[in-house]
């Protein structure tokens, strides 16, 4: 057994339970903005040898999760739909303003990270704020933790195969 996984589970799971059960909407929003920022940081570090993602843009996208419930729900999809092309435009402006030091690969990595991490994590506070959301959000975590644990057990017992 990997000791890091055990320690992480022993600390992380009770913390997640406390925040999701006892935390109000704004505590959950801020918590997931912090989680998104930490995740974006790790994601960008994974690429730092081969690319130069637009880091500040990823942090801004993560930070915006903290304000998701300030926006009226009926306007949230419209605002996110406007922010995505606006974000792409800013990323391409970064290419121009950096005299091509930032390239399309850097933009693709940045944009994928924003969508994969910040956009998807944004849904946890949204689900949490729904009627019965404190119950429904556990389906998200059960699915994520369950598949992670299952993959870990299979990998340990069967091993990794090279394709």
BANU-504454 format. One record per residue: residue number from 1; residue in one letter; x, y, z of N, C-alpha, C in turn. Coordinates in nm, 4 decimals. Atoms other than C-alpha are relative to their C-alpha. Example, Ala and Ser with C-alpha at 12.3 -4.5 7.8 and 13.67 -1.06 7.14 Angstrom:
2
+------+-------+----------+----------+----------+----------+----------+----------+----------+----------+----------+
! bami ! fikol !     n_c1 !     n_c2 !     n_c3 !    ca_c1 !    ca_c2 !    ca_c3 !     c_c1 !     c_c2 !     c_c3 !
+------+-------+----------+----------+----------+----------+----------+----------+----------+----------+----------+
!    1 !     A !   0.0890 !  -0.1190 !   0.0000 !   1.2300 !  -0.4500 !   0.7800 !   0.0900 !   0.1200 !   0.0000 !
!    2 !     S !  -0.0820 !  -0.1190 !  -0.0060 !   1.3670 !  -0.1060 !   0.7140 !  -0.0770 !   0.1090 !   0.0730 !
+------+-------+----------+----------+----------+----------+----------+----------+----------+----------+----------+
//
This chain:
163
+------+-------+----------+----------+----------+----------+----------+----------+----------+----------+----------+
! bami ! fikol !     n_c1 !     n_c2 !     n_c3 !    ca_c1 !    ca_c2 !    ca_c3 !     c_c1 !     c_c2 !     c_c3 !
+------+-------+----------+----------+----------+----------+----------+----------+----------+----------+----------+
!    1 !     X !   0.0844 !  -0.1200 !   0.0000 !   0.0000 !   0.0000 !   0.0000 !   0.0876 !   0.1245 !   0.0000 !
!    2 !     X !  -0.0725 !  -0.1259 !   0.0086 !   0.1204 !   0.3464 !  -0.0831 !  -0.0373 !   0.0876 !   0.1196 !
!    3 !     X !   0.0236 !  -0.0764 !  -0.1229 !   0.1587 !   0.5458 !   0.2410 !  -0.0567 !   0.1396 !  -0.0303 !
!    4 !     X !   0.0529 !  -0.1322 !   0.0364 !   0.0902 !   0.8774 !   0.0612 !  -0.1504 !  -0.0056 !  -0.0238 !
!    5 !     X !   0.1436 !   0.0148 !   0.0261 !  -0.2485 !   0.7506 !  -0.0524 !  -0.0777 !  -0.0159 !   0.1307 !
!    6 !     X !   0.0682 !   0.0227 !  -0.1274 !  -0.3406 !   0.6363 !   0.2983 !  -0.0076 !   0.1292 !   0.0799 !
!    7 !     X !  -0.0022 !  -0.1258 !  -0.0751 !  -0.2334 !   0.9624 !   0.4647 !  -0.0917 !   0.1024 !  -0.0659 !
!    8 !     X !   0.0868 !  -0.0922 !   0.0738 !  -0.4060 !   1.1640 !   0.1942 !  -0.1472 !  -0.0308 !   0.0242 !
!    9 !     X !   0.1390 !   0.0395 !  -0.0249 !  -0.7288 !   0.9662 !   0.2432 !  -0.0412 !   0.0297 !   0.1434 !
!   10 !     X !   0.0326 !  -0.0231 !  -0.1408 !  -0.7134 !   0.9937 !   0.6225 !  -0.0185 !   0.1479 !   0.0321 !
!   11 !     X !   0.0137 !  -0.1447 !  -0.0213 !  -0.6751 !   1.3716 !   0.6052 !  -0.1077 !   0.0578 !  -0.0911 !
!   12 !     X !   0.0877 !  -0.0607 !   0.0999 !  -0.8670 !   1.4530 !   0.2879 !  -0.1467 !  -0.0360 !   0.0138 !
!   13 !     X !   0.1409 !   0.0416 !  -0.0043 !  -1.1839 !   1.2481 !   0.3294 !  -0.0785 !   0.0669 !   0.1133 !
!   14 !     X !   0.0760 !  -0.0704 !  -0.1044 !  -1.2867 !   1.3874 !   0.6706 !  -0.0156 !   0.1496 !  -0.0289 !
!   15 !     X !   0.0071 !  -0.1417 !   0.0342 !  -1.2082 !   1.7385 !   0.5492 !  -0.1081 !   0.0256 !  -0.1050 !
!   16 !     X !   0.1033 !  -0.0121 !   0.1039 !  -1.4251 !   1.6906 !   0.2395 !  -0.1390 !  -0.0195 !   0.0607 !
!   17 !     X !   0.1293 !   0.0262 !  -0.0639 !  -1.7061 !   1.5468 !   0.4512 !  -0.0438 !   0.1212 !   0.0816 !
!   18 !     X !   0.0340 !  -0.1160 !  -0.0839 !  -1.6948 !   1.8388 !   0.6968 !  -0.0432 !   0.1182 !  -0.0858 !
!   19 !     X !   0.0319 !  -0.1160 !   0.0844 !  -1.6932 !   2.1025 !   0.4226 !  -0.1318 !  -0.0193 !  -0.0740 !
!   20 !     X !   0.1216 !   0.0221 !   0.0783 !  -1.9682 !   1.9425 !   0.2146 !  -0.1247 !  -0.0175 !   0.0858 !
!   21 !     X !   0.1162 !   0.0198 !  -0.0865 !  -2.1938 !   1.8564 !   0.5089 !  -0.0313 !   0.1264 !   0.0792 !
!   22 !     X !   0.0228 !  -0.1148 !  -0.0879 !  -2.1453 !   2.1609 !   0.7319 !   0.0174 !   0.1355 !  -0.0680 !
!   23 !     X !  -0.0299 !  -0.1271 !   0.0653 !  -2.0264 !   2.4264 !   0.4881 !  -0.1201 !   0.0584 !  -0.0728 !
!   24 !     X !   0.1059 !  -0.0648 !   0.0766 !  -2.2644 !   2.6822 !   0.3446 !   0.0460 !   0.0166 !  -0.1446 !
!   25 !     X !  -0.0267 !  -0.0136 !   0.1435 !  -2.2747 !   2.7715 !  -0.0241 !   0.1325 !   0.0710 !  -0.0265 !
!   26 !     X !  -0.1199 !  -0.0791 !   0.0265 !  -1.9965 !   3.0290 !  -0.0049 !   0.1271 !  -0.0695 !   0.0471 !
!   27 !     X !  -0.1156 !   0.0779 !  -0.0467 !  -1.7624 !   2.8069 !   0.1979 !   0.0352 !  -0.1062 !  -0.1040 !
!   28 !     X !  -0.0223 !   0.1021 !   0.1031 !  -1.8059 !   2.5320 !  -0.0636 !   0.0581 !   0.0650 !  -0.1263 !
!   29 !     X !  -0.0518 !  -0.0704 !   0.1181 !  -1.7499 !   2.7825 !  -0.3477 !   0.1474 !   0.0345 !   0.0171 !
!   30 !     X !  -0.1387 !  -0.0407 !  -0.0252 !  -1.4286 !   2.9158 !  -0.1923 !   0.0909 !  -0.1220 !   0.0093 !
!   31 !     X !  -0.0798 !   0.1226 !  -0.0112 !  -1.3058 !   2.5662 !  -0.1064 !   0.0308 !  -0.0571 !  -0.1374 !
!   32 !     X !  -0.0241 !   0.0572 !   0.1319 !  -1.3506 !   2.4463 !  -0.4628 !   0.0802 !   0.0935 !  -0.0897 !
!   33 !     X !  -0.0900 !  -0.0925 !   0.0710 !  -1.1840 !   2.7604 !  -0.5974 !   0.1439 !  -0.0290 !   0.0402 !
!   34 !     X !  -0.1347 !   0.0337 !  -0.0478 !  -0.8829 !   2.6705 !  -0.3817 !   0.0447 !  -0.1343 !  -0.0573 !
!   35 !     X !  -0.0322 !   0.1314 !   0.0562 !  -0.8957 !   2.3063 !  -0.4931 !   0.0318 !   0.0123 !  -0.1489 !
!   36 !     X !  -0.0251 !  -0.0202 !   0.1434 !  -0.9171 !   2.4182 !  -0.8573 !   0.1349 !   0.0670 !  -0.0218 !
!   37 !     X !  -0.1295 !  -0.0684 !   0.0134 !  -0.6196 !   2.6524 !  -0.8099 !   0.1154 !  -0.0965 !   0.0239 !
!   38 !     X !  -0.1044 !   0.0987 !  -0.0271 !  -0.4120 !   2.3745 !  -0.6566 !   0.0110 !  -0.1014 !  -0.1136 !
!   39 !     X !   0.0014 !   0.0968 !   0.1100 !  -0.5162 !   2.1362 !  -0.9336 !   0.0596 !   0.0594 !  -0.1268 !
!   40 !     X !  -0.0561 !  -0.0683 !   0.1169 !  -0.4348 !   2.3892 !  -1.2066 !   0.1519 !   0.0127 !   0.0150 !
!   41 !     X !  -0.1441 !  -0.0102 !  -0.0262 !  -0.0947 !   2.4434 !  -1.0454 !   0.0706 !  -0.1329 !  -0.0315 !
!   42 !     X !  -0.0586 !   0.1319 !   0.0274 !  -0.0213 !   2.0685 !  -1.0556 !  -0.0051 !  -0.0331 !  -0.1490 !
!   43 !     X !   0.0166 !   0.0258 !   0.1435 !  -0.1531 !   2.0417 !  -1.4117 !   0.1063 !   0.0756 !  -0.0803 !
!   44 !     X !  -0.0982 !  -0.0787 !   0.0737 !   0.0685 !   2.3245 !  -1.5369 !   0.1428 !  -0.0460 !   0.0297 !
!   45 !     X !  -0.1330 !   0.0524 !  -0.0323 !   0.3714 !   2.1838 !  -1.3529 !   0.0328 !  -0.1260 !  -0.0785 !
!   46 !     X !  -0.0209 !   0.1215 !   0.0789 !   0.3228 !   1.8582 !  -1.5423 !   0.0498 !   0.0322 !  -0.1408 !
!   47 !     X !  -0.0377 !  -0.0389 !   0.1361 !   0.3835 !   2.0499 !  -1.8678 !   0.1190 !   0.0948 !  -0.0055 !
!   48 !     X !  -0.0986 !  -0.1073 !   0.0013 !   0.6572 !   2.2910 !  -1.7632 !   0.1290 !  -0.0340 !  -0.0750 !
!   49 !     X !  -0.1194 !   0.0372 !   0.0751 !   0.9367 !   2.0928 !  -1.9332 !  -0.0190 !   0.0130 !  -0.1514 !
!   50 !     X !   0.0244 !   0.0031 !   0.1446 !   0.7692 !   2.0830 !  -2.2760 !  -0.0811 !   0.1163 !  -0.0523 !
!   51 !     X !   0.0861 !  -0.1095 !   0.0446 !   0.5396 !   2.3842 !  -2.2851 !   0.0015 !   0.1111 !   0.1042 !
!   52 !     X !   0.0093 !  -0.1159 !  -0.0892 !   0.4739 !   2.7225 !  -2.1303 !  -0.1447 !   0.0484 !   0.0029 !
!   53 !     X !   0.1406 !  -0.0408 !  -0.0061 !   0.1046 !   2.7405 !  -2.0442 !  -0.0145 !   0.1408 !   0.0572 !
!   54 !     X !   0.0292 !  -0.1342 !  -0.0502 !  -0.0506 !   3.0778 !  -1.9671 !  -0.0566 !  -0.0174 !   0.1408 !
!   55 !     X !   0.0334 !   0.0364 !  -0.1374 !  -0.0518 !   3.0202 !  -1.5932 !  -0.1006 !   0.0960 !   0.0622 !
!   56 !     X !   0.0885 !  -0.0984 !  -0.0640 !  -0.2216 !   3.3433 !  -1.4868 !  -0.1449 !  -0.0193 !  -0.0428 !
!   57 !     X !   0.1364 !   0.0215 !   0.0500 !  -0.5225 !   3.2582 !  -1.7032 !  -0.0657 !  -0.1182 !   0.0718 !
!   58 !     X !   0.0524 !   0.1152 !  -0.0736 !  -0.5639 !   2.9214 !  -1.5317 !  -0.0389 !   0.0353 !   0.1421 !
!   59 !     X !   0.0316 !  -0.0408 !  -0.1371 !  -0.5527 !   3.0803 !  -1.1883 !  -0.1232 !   0.0903 !   0.0047 !
!   60 !     X !   0.1191 !  -0.0861 !   0.0041 !  -0.8097 !   3.3442 !  -1.2840 !  -0.1259 !  -0.0859 !  -0.0172 !
!   61 !     X !   0.1153 !   0.0883 !   0.0213 !  -1.0454 !   3.0725 !  -1.4128 !  -0.0343 !  -0.0766 !   0.1276 !
!   62 !     X !   0.0229 !   0.0717 !  -0.1258 !  -1.0026 !   2.8781 !  -1.0883 !  -0.0576 !   0.0923 !   0.1056 !
!   63 !     X !   0.0441 !  -0.0983 !  -0.0984 !  -1.0517 !   3.1883 !  -0.8772 !  -0.1469 !   0.0374 !  -0.0197 !
!   64 !     X !   0.1380 !  -0.0386 !   0.0298 !  -1.3824 !   3.2646 !  -1.0518 !  -0.1034 !  -0.0968 !   0.0576 !
!   65 !     X !   0.0929 !   0.0956 !  -0.0599 !  -1.5372 !   2.9498 !  -0.9022 !  -0.0528 !   0.0532 !   0.1329 !
!   66 !     X !   0.0415 !  -0.0548 !  -0.1296 !  -1.5497 !   3.1338 !  -0.5689 !  -0.1199 !   0.0935 !  -0.0134 !
!   67 !     X !   0.1086 !  -0.0956 !   0.0211 !  -1.8027 !   3.3731 !  -0.7230 !  -0.1174 !  -0.0580 !  -0.0775 !
!   68 !     X !   0.1012 !   0.0624 !   0.0849 !  -2.0261 !   3.1206 !  -0.8992 !  -0.1425 !   0.0251 !   0.0496 !
!   69 !     X !   0.1359 !  -0.0208 !  -0.0505 !  -2.3236 !   3.1805 !  -0.6691 !  -0.0393 !   0.1462 !   0.0133 !
!   70 !     X !   0.0366 !  -0.1413 !   0.0077 !  -2.3111 !   3.5575 !  -0.7000 !  -0.0812 !   0.0235 !  -0.1272 !
!   71 !     X !   0.0720 !  -0.0077 !   0.1275 !  -2.4342 !   3.5089 !  -1.0567 !  -0.1348 !  -0.0703 !   0.0161 !
!   72 !     X !   0.1288 !   0.0701 !  -0.0044 !  -2.8074 !   3.4316 !  -1.0768 !   0.0048 !  -0.1258 !  -0.0875 !
!   73 !     X !  -0.0071 !   0.1300 !   0.0674 !  -2.8524 !   3.0676 !  -1.1835 !  -0.0482 !   0.0072 !  -0.1443 !
!   74 !     X !   0.0546 !  -0.0066 !   0.1363 !  -3.0592 !   3.1592 !  -1.4885 !   0.0959 !   0.0677 !  -0.0985 !
!   75 !     X !  -0.0970 !  -0.0659 !   0.0876 !  -2.7660 !   3.3642 !  -1.6242 !   0.1360 !  -0.0701 !  -0.0034 !
!   76 !     X !  -0.1306 !   0.0654 !  -0.0125 !  -2.4807 !   3.1267 !  -1.5334 !   0.0475 !  -0.0601 !  -0.1324 !
!   77 !     X !  -0.0403 !   0.0639 !   0.1252 !  -2.4790 !   2.9306 !  -1.8608 !   0.0341 !   0.1062 !  -0.1044 !
!   78 !     X !  -0.0272 !  -0.1080 !   0.0949 !  -2.4940 !   3.2523 !  -2.0650 !   0.1358 !   0.0634 !   0.0295 !
!   79 !     X !  -0.1270 !  -0.0638 !  -0.0368 !  -2.2040 !   3.4048 !  -1.8732 !   0.1173 !  -0.0927 !  -0.0293 !
!   80 !     X !  -0.1077 !   0.0950 !   0.0316 !  -1.9919 !   3.0882 !  -1.9006 !   0.0171 !  -0.0099 !  -0.1515 !
!   81 !     X !  -0.0073 !   0.0049 !   0.1469 !  -2.0779 !   3.0760 !  -2.2739 !   0.0689 !   0.1225 !  -0.0584 !
!   82 !     X !  -0.0701 !  -0.1216 !   0.0441 !  -1.9482 !   3.4320 !  -2.3087 !   0.1462 !  -0.0040 !   0.0429 !
!   83 !     X !  -0.1365 !   0.0021 !  -0.0514 !  -1.6389 !   3.3745 !  -2.0941 !   0.0924 !  -0.0937 !  -0.0788 !
!   84 !     X !  -0.0852 !   0.0944 !   0.0737 !  -1.5142 !   3.0785 !  -2.3011 !   0.0597 !   0.0640 !  -0.1252 !
!   85 !     X !  -0.0634 !  -0.0647 !   0.1161 !  -1.4711 !   3.2657 !  -2.6335 !   0.0845 !   0.1213 !   0.0401 !
!   86 !     X !  -0.0789 !  -0.1129 !  -0.0503 !  -1.3493 !   3.5695 !  -2.4380 !   0.1364 !  -0.0491 !   0.0486 !
!   87 !     X !  -0.1261 !   0.0584 !  -0.0469 !  -1.0862 !   3.3498 !  -2.2724 !   0.0894 !  -0.0437 !  -0.1146 !
!   88 !     X !  -0.0788 !   0.0411 !   0.1171 !  -0.9771 !   3.2049 !  -2.6068 !   0.0603 !   0.1217 !  -0.0679 !
!   89 !     X !  -0.0507 !  -0.1242 !   0.0603 !  -0.9433 !   3.5579 !  -2.7455 !   0.1176 !   0.0543 !   0.0800 !
!   90 !     X !  -0.1098 !  -0.0483 !  -0.0846 !  -0.7268 !   3.6601 !  -2.4494 !   0.1235 !  -0.0881 !  -0.0179 !
!   91 !     X !  -0.1142 !   0.0899 !   0.0197 !  -0.5102 !   3.3514 !  -2.4978 !   0.0704 !   0.0284 !  -0.1330 !
!   92 !     X !  -0.0635 !  -0.0315 !   0.1281 !  -0.4521 !   3.4368 !  -2.8642 !   0.0648 !   0.1381 !   0.0020 !
!   93 !     X !  -0.0672 !  -0.1296 !  -0.0190 !  -0.3758 !   3.7962 !  -2.7669 !   0.1340 !  -0.0181 !   0.0695 !
!   94 !     X !  -0.1266 !   0.0311 !  -0.0682 !  -0.1089 !   3.6494 !  -2.5386 !   0.1061 !  -0.0422 !  -0.1019 !
!   95 !     X !  -0.0940 !   0.0402 !   0.1056 !   0.0502 !   3.4911 !  -2.8469 !   0.0545 !   0.1226 !  -0.0711 !
!   96 !     X !  -0.0402 !  -0.1200 !   0.0726 !   0.0566 !   3.8251 !  -3.0265 !   0.0877 !   0.0899 !   0.0869 !
!   97 !     X !  -0.0733 !  -0.0910 !  -0.0888 !   0.1750 !   4.0286 !  -2.7275 !   0.1337 !  -0.0563 !   0.0456 !
!   98 !     X !  -0.1265 !   0.0600 !  -0.0417 !   0.4501 !   3.7806 !  -2.6411 !   0.0958 !  -0.0196 !  -0.1180 !
!   99 !     X !  -0.0818 !   0.0166 !   0.1214 !   0.5927 !   3.7982 !  -2.9961 !   0.0278 !  -0.1473 !  -0.0290 !
!  100 !     X !  -0.0027 !   0.1427 !   0.0305 !   0.5179 !   3.4280 !  -3.0455 !   0.0816 !  -0.0835 !   0.0998 !
!  101 !     X !  -0.0638 !   0.0818 !  -0.1033 !   0.6975 !   3.3188 !  -2.7263 !  -0.1020 !  -0.0979 !   0.0576 !
!  102 !     X !   0.1107 !   0.0902 !  -0.0312 !   0.3594 !   3.1715 !  -2.6353 !  -0.0519 !  -0.0494 !  -0.1335 !
!  103 !     X !   0.0455 !   0.0540 !   0.1277 !   0.2482 !   2.9350 !  -2.9098 !  -0.1343 !  -0.0713 !   0.0146 !
!  104 !     X !   0.1314 !   0.0645 !   0.0012 !  -0.0661 !   2.7446 !  -3.0053 !  -0.0018 !  -0.1207 !   0.0931 !
!  105 !     X !  -0.0091 !   0.1131 !  -0.0923 !   0.0505 !   2.4386 !  -2.8103 !  -0.0197 !   0.0467 !   0.1446 !
!  106 !     X !   0.0156 !  -0.0559 !  -0.1348 !   0.0777 !   2.6520 !  -2.4947 !  -0.1448 !   0.0395 !   0.0264 !
!  107 !     X !   0.1401 !  -0.0406 !  -0.0129 !  -0.2704 !   2.7896 !  -2.5556 !  -0.0897 !  -0.1221 !   0.0143 !
!  108 !     X !   0.0815 !   0.1216 !  -0.0072 !  -0.4163 !   2.4418 !  -2.6133 !   0.0110 !  -0.0649 !   0.1375 !
!  109 !     X !  -0.0206 !   0.0580 !  -0.1335 !  -0.2632 !   2.3116 !  -2.2904 !  -0.0702 !   0.0846 !   0.1059 !
!  110 !     X !   0.0657 !  -0.0903 !  -0.0957 !  -0.3880 !   2.6173 !  -2.1010 !  -0.1507 !  -0.0156 !  -0.0062 !
!  111 !     X !   0.1450 !   0.0066 !   0.0156 !  -0.7395 !   2.6008 !  -2.2423 !  -0.0547 !  -0.1343 !   0.0444 !
!  112 !     X !   0.0451 !   0.1319 !  -0.0437 !  -0.7704 !   2.2260 !  -2.1876 !   0.0021 !  -0.0091 !   0.1523 !
!  113 !     X !  -0.0080 !   0.0015 !  -0.1459 !  -0.6560 !   2.2683 !  -1.8269 !  -0.1127 !   0.0783 !   0.0647 !
!  114 !     X !   0.1101 !  -0.0812 !  -0.0524 !  -0.9109 !   2.5431 !  -1.7680 !  -0.1313 !  -0.0765 !  -0.0113 !
!  115 !     X !   0.1254 !   0.0747 !   0.0192 !  -1.1918 !   2.3318 !  -1.9141 !  -0.0029 !  -0.1258 !   0.0865 !
!  116 !     X !  -0.0050 !   0.1284 !  -0.0690 !  -1.0824 !   2.0027 !  -1.7595 !  -0.0048 !   0.0155 !   0.1516 !
!  117 !     X !  -0.0056 !  -0.0164 !  -0.1452 !  -1.0196 !   2.1385 !  -1.4111 !  -0.1021 !   0.1012 !   0.0488 !
!  118 !     X !   0.0849 !  -0.1059 !  -0.0555 !  -1.1902 !   2.4701 !  -1.3453 !  -0.1457 !  -0.0142 !  -0.0403 !
!  119 !     X !   0.1387 !   0.0097 !   0.0472 !  -1.4994 !   2.4212 !  -1.5594 !  -0.0710 !  -0.1197 !   0.0620 !
!  120 !     X !   0.0637 !   0.1176 !  -0.0575 !  -1.5667 !   2.0699 !  -1.4334 !  -0.0170 !   0.0131 !   0.1520 !
!  121 !     X !   0.0125 !  -0.0170 !  -0.1450 !  -1.4963 !   2.1534 !  -1.0671 !  -0.1071 !   0.1018 !   0.0372 !
!  122 !     X !   0.1036 !  -0.0994 !  -0.0239 !  -1.7380 !   2.4446 !  -1.0965 !  -0.1357 !  -0.0676 !   0.0267 !
!  123 !     X !   0.1282 !   0.0664 !  -0.0150 !  -2.0223 !   2.1920 !  -1.1115 !  -0.0229 !  -0.0566 !   0.1399 !
!  124 !     X !   0.0191 !   0.0521 !  -0.1354 !  -1.9583 !   2.0559 !  -0.7606 !  -0.0719 !   0.1019 !   0.0879 !
!  125 !     X !   0.0774 !  -0.0965 !  -0.0784 !  -2.0631 !   2.3816 !  -0.5876 !  -0.1414 !   0.0221 !  -0.0549 !
!  126 !     X !   0.1342 !  -0.0167 !   0.0577 !  -2.3539 !   2.4117 !  -0.8321 !  -0.0933 !  -0.1142 !   0.0412 !
!  127 !     X !   0.0799 !   0.1148 !  -0.0436 !  -2.4757 !   2.0603 !  -0.7502 !  -0.0285 !   0.0108 !   0.1494 !
!  128 !     X !   0.0143 !  -0.0128 !  -0.1455 !  -2.4175 !   2.1221 !  -0.3777 !  -0.1099 !   0.0989 !   0.0370 !
!  129 !     X !   0.0991 !  -0.1034 !  -0.0311 !  -2.6430 !   2.4298 !  -0.3884 !  -0.1420 !  -0.0369 !  -0.0443 !
!  130 !     X !   0.1331 !   0.0417 !   0.0458 !  -2.9317 !   2.2435 !  -0.5553 !  -0.0820 !  -0.0567 !   0.1168 !
!  131 !     X !   0.0837 !   0.0691 !  -0.0985 !  -3.2279 !   2.1070 !  -0.3640 !   0.0497 !  -0.1442 !   0.0091 !
!  132 !     X !  -0.0593 !   0.1322 !  -0.0256 !  -3.0991 !   1.7806 !  -0.2114 !   0.1430 !  -0.0101 !  -0.0516 !
!  133 !     X !  -0.1354 !  -0.0016 !   0.0552 !  -2.7561 !   1.8846 !  -0.3424 !   0.1044 !  -0.0581 !   0.0922 !
!  134 !     X !  -0.0966 !   0.0567 !  -0.0950 !  -2.5728 !   1.7873 !  -0.0241 !   0.0003 !  -0.1517 !  -0.0094 !
!  135 !     X !   0.0077 !   0.1444 !   0.0218 !  -2.6922 !   1.4339 !  -0.0952 !   0.0532 !  -0.0358 !  -0.1397 !
!  136 !     X !  -0.0368 !   0.0306 !   0.1389 !  -2.6431 !   1.4435 !  -0.4744 !   0.1497 !   0.0120 !  -0.0265 !
!  137 !     X !  -0.1424 !  -0.0212 !   0.0255 !  -2.2854 !   1.5688 !  -0.4583 !   0.0825 !  -0.1231 !   0.0384 !
!  138 !     X !  -0.0737 !   0.1203 !  -0.0384 !  -2.1828 !   1.2433 !  -0.2916 !   0.0055 !  -0.1020 !  -0.1117 !
!  139 !     X !  -0.0085 !   0.0883 !   0.1166 !  -2.2640 !   1.0567 !  -0.6126 !   0.1233 !   0.0337 !  -0.0831 !
!  140 !     X !  -0.1185 !  -0.0432 !   0.0744 !  -1.9917 !   1.2613 !  -0.7826 !   0.1256 !  -0.0558 !   0.0661 !
!  141 !     X !  -0.1189 !   0.0473 !  -0.0711 !  -1.7382 !   1.1752 !  -0.5140 !   0.0081 !  -0.1519 !   0.0059 !
!  142 !     X !   0.0002 !   0.1464 !  -0.0024 !  -1.8436 !   0.8107 !  -0.4873 !   0.0474 !  -0.0550 !  -0.1344 !
!  143 !     X !  -0.0422 !   0.0453 !   0.1333 !  -1.8000 !   0.7705 !  -0.8634 !   0.1495 !   0.0239 !  -0.0208 !
!  144 !     X !  -0.1419 !  -0.0320 !   0.0193 !  -1.4605 !   0.9442 !  -0.8659 !   0.0884 !  -0.0872 !   0.0880 !
!  145 !     X !  -0.0816 !   0.0808 !  -0.0906 !  -1.3229 !   0.7684 !  -0.5600 !  -0.0107 !  -0.1481 !  -0.0347 !
!  146 !     X !   0.0189 !   0.1407 !   0.0339 !  -1.4725 !   0.4346 !  -0.6624 !   0.0808 !  -0.0428 !  -0.1210 !
!  147 !     X !  -0.0771 !   0.0362 !   0.1191 !  -1.3174 !   0.4358 !  -1.0074 !   0.1497 !   0.0089 !   0.0264 !
!  148 !     X !  -0.1421 !  -0.0130 !  -0.0332 !  -0.9834 !   0.5542 !  -0.8671 !   0.0473 !  -0.1201 !   0.0815 !
!  149 !     X !  -0.0362 !   0.1146 !  -0.0840 !  -0.9773 !   0.2809 !  -0.6026 !  -0.0006 !  -0.1281 !  -0.0828 !
!  150 !     X !   0.0092 !   0.1192 !   0.0846 !  -1.0889 !   0.0165 !  -0.8534 !   0.1183 !  -0.0083 !  -0.0958 !
!  151 !     X !  -0.1147 !  -0.0021 !   0.0921 !  -0.8202 !   0.1212 !  -1.1042 !   0.1284 !  -0.0329 !   0.0741 !
!  152 !     X !  -0.1197 !   0.0266 !  -0.0801 !  -0.5560 !   0.1141 !  -0.8293 !   0.0094 !  -0.1488 !   0.0340 !
!  153 !     X !   0.0001 !   0.1417 !  -0.0353 !  -0.6587 !  -0.2369 !  -0.7181 !   0.0306 !  -0.0859 !  -0.1220 !
!  154 !     X !  -0.0250 !   0.0767 !   0.1231 !  -0.6653 !  -0.3701 !  -1.0749 !   0.1459 !   0.0140 !  -0.0423 !
!  155 !     X !  -0.1389 !  -0.0233 !   0.0399 !  -0.3273 !  -0.2106 !  -1.1526 !   0.0955 !  -0.0757 !   0.0917 !
!  156 !     X !  -0.0868 !   0.0708 !  -0.0945 !  -0.1736 !  -0.3616 !  -0.8372 !  -0.0067 !  -0.1507 !  -0.0209 !
!  157 !     X !   0.0173 !   0.1447 !   0.0132 !  -0.3165 !  -0.7110 !  -0.9018 !   0.0337 !  -0.0536 !  -0.1380 !
!  158 !     X !  -0.0245 !   0.0468 !   0.1363 !  -0.2918 !  -0.7378 !  -1.2788 !   0.1273 !   0.0600 !  -0.0560 !
!  159 !     X !  -0.1183 !  -0.0687 !   0.0504 !  -0.0204 !  -0.4850 !  -1.3497 !  -0.0331 !   0.0833 !  -0.1214 !
!  160 !     X !   0.0195 !  -0.0866 !   0.1166 !   0.0190 !  -0.2286 !  -1.6208 !   0.0475 !  -0.0737 !  -0.1237 !
!  161 !     X !  -0.0415 !   0.0600 !   0.1270 !   0.0360 !  -0.3455 !  -1.9799 !   0.0407 !   0.1094 !  -0.0945 !
!  162 !     X !  -0.0466 !  -0.0957 !   0.1002 !   0.2202 !  -0.1681 !  -2.2537 !  -0.0674 !  -0.0315 !  -0.1324 !
!  163 !     X !   0.0683 !   0.0196 !   0.1287 !   0.0208 !  -0.1197 !  -2.5711 !   0.0870 !   0.0541 !  -0.1099 !
+------+-------+----------+----------+----------+----------+----------+----------+----------+----------+----------+
//
